[in-house]
Amino acid sequence: MRLLDQKSDSALKSIIVYLTRAEAEELRDSVNDLWEHPHYAAHHHIYCKDFNRELTICIYNEDDLSGFDERSKRLIANDD
């Protein structure tokens, strides 16, 4: 697992995510879709209802990071 705060461009070690039931359902469905269609570097965005908060999720393969941008590759490889 890797966590990135895009605003500060910093790796994070711990976060708390508070979701409504609808957001949790969207997260569940997004994870299921990524699991069933394992195109590495594919991702999903989960938004709150007014679209001012966003959670992006993806599944990665440490042996093939070709679909990721350089910042994501560095985070995955070095956790920084």
C-alpha positions as CSV (number, residue, x, y, z in Angstrom):
1,M,0.0,0.0,0.0
2,R,1.2,3.4,-0.9
3,L,-0.4,6.7,0.1
4,L,0.3,10.1,-1.6
5,D,-0.9,13.5,-0.6
6,Q,-0.9,15.2,-4.0
7,K,-1.2,18.7,-2.6
8,S,2.0,18.5,-0.6
9,D,3.6,15.8,-2.8
10,S,4.3,13.8,0.3
11,A,4.1,10.1,1.0
12,L,1.8,9.3,4.0
13,K,2.0,6.5,6.4
14,S,-1.5,6.7,7.9
15,I,-4.9,8.2,7.0
16,I,-8.5,7.9,8.1
17,V,-11.2,7.8,5.5
18,Y,-14.7,8.7,6.4
19,L,-17.3,7.5,3.9
20,T,-21.0,7.7,3.6
21,R,-22.8,4.4,2.8
22,A,-23.1,5.5,-0.9
23,E,-19.4,6.4,-1.1
24,A,-18.5,3.0,0.5
25,E,-20.6,1.2,-2.0
26,E,-18.9,3.1,-4.8
27,L,-15.5,2.2,-3.3
28,R,-16.5,-1.4,-3.1
29,D,-17.7,-1.5,-6.7
30,S,-14.6,0.3,-7.9
31,V,-12.3,-2.2,-6.1
32,N,-14.3,-5.1,-7.5
33,D,-14.0,-3.7,-11.0
34,L,-10.3,-3.3,-10.7
35,W,-10.0,-6.8,-9.3
36,E,-12.1,-8.4,-12.1
37,H,-10.3,-6.4,-14.8
38,P,-6.7,-6.3,-13.7
39,H,-5.2,-3.7,-16.0
40,Y,-2.3,-2.5,-14.0
41,A,-2.2,1.3,-13.6
42,A,-6.0,1.4,-14.1
43,H,-7.7,3.5,-11.5
44,H,-11.0,4.7,-10.2
45,H,-12.0,8.0,-8.7
46,I,-14.5,8.1,-5.8
47,Y,-16.0,11.5,-5.2
48,C,-18.2,12.9,-2.5
49,K,-21.6,14.1,-3.7
50,D,-20.5,17.8,-4.2
51,F,-17.3,16.7,-6.0
52,N,-15.0,18.7,-3.7
53,R,-13.2,15.6,-2.3
54,E,-11.8,12.7,-4.2
55,L,-10.3,9.3,-3.4
56,T,-8.4,7.7,-6.2
57,I,-7.6,4.0,-6.0
58,C,-5.6,1.7,-8.2
59,I,-4.0,-1.8,-8.2
60,Y,-0.3,-2.0,-9.1
61,N,2.2,-4.7,-10.0
62,E,5.6,-3.9,-8.6
63,D,7.2,-5.7,-11.6
64,D,5.4,-3.5,-14.2
65,L,4.9,0.1,-13.4
66,S,4.9,1.2,-17.0
67,G,1.4,2.7,-16.9
68,F,2.2,5.1,-14.0
69,D,3.6,8.6,-14.0
70,E,7.1,9.1,-12.6
71,R,5.9,10.4,-9.3
72,S,3.7,7.3,-8.8
73,K,6.6,5.0,-9.8
74,R,8.9,6.6,-7.2
75,L,6.3,6.3,-4.5
76,I,5.6,2.7,-5.3
77,A,9.3,1.7,-5.6
78,N,10.7,3.8,-2.7
79,D,7.7,4.7,-0.5
80,D,8.8,8.3,-0.6
